[in-house]
Amino acid sequence: MRIAVFSDLHYSDHPNAGHPRRRGEIVPEILERVVDRLNGEFHPDLVICAGDLVDDPKRSDLLPEVVRHLKRLRAPFLAIPGNHDPLSEEFYCHVPRPPVVLDLDGIRFLPFTDDPERPGWNAARTPEEMDRMIRSASAFPGPSVSIQHVPLYRPGVGTARYHYEYAETILDAMRDSGVRLSISGHDHQGMRPVSDGRVTALAAPALCEEPFPFLLFELDRNGLLSDFRTIEGAAR
């Protein structure tokens, strides 16, 4: 299965003076080029948008323009909110809400849309969502994939600048229940895949920053990652 992941569009109707590298004001142009490349060149089986579709959570009125481009995709897409987006109740008034689980080609995808924010742009997972993750993954005969905005890495592993509270506990539960991959965004520099031998974690770089990159990779029937590439999405 071929999967494309992009994150952190930070769409805005004006340049961000505080963060000039964020080109949120040209996101429609970036998305148009990325969607054209995915449709015409890469042909993914699933496209994941890992949050921060807009730069200002008060600007939910900008979400329909992002969705207009996403709906041009010839593959199914799944979008989750980030910390810059409106809360999920408002977010999903404008964005198609993903199913609680998405089963595709022998792999189960588990989107987490309501993980609470913690100080320092970190995150947590509620006991209810932990239970959902364990039950959903354990009940599925194949591998599962967890999708959340904030990177979910083991402490001290990789280059993660942002974290989940009790990440070790979450990752141990993932390992024991059959979750094989953690997909995130949030950290604009992105993080290449890191594995502890059972669970692999990765984070997509920011699509709104040059060279406007997204990730493309293959997942086999065991949930193992291969052919991992970073594509300069709007470079041509």
Secondary structure, DSSP 8 states (H G I E B T S, - for coil): -EEEEEB---B-SS--SS-TT--GGGHHHHHHHHHHHIIIII--SEEEE-S--BS-TT-GGGHHHHHHHHTT-SS-EEE---TTS--HHHHTTTS----SSEEETTEEEEE-----EETTTEE---HHHHHHHHHHHHT-SS-EEEE-SS----TTSTT-SS-BTTHHHHHHHHHHHTEEEEEE--STT-EEEEE-SS-EEEE--BTTSTT-EEEEEEE-TT--EEEEEEEETT--
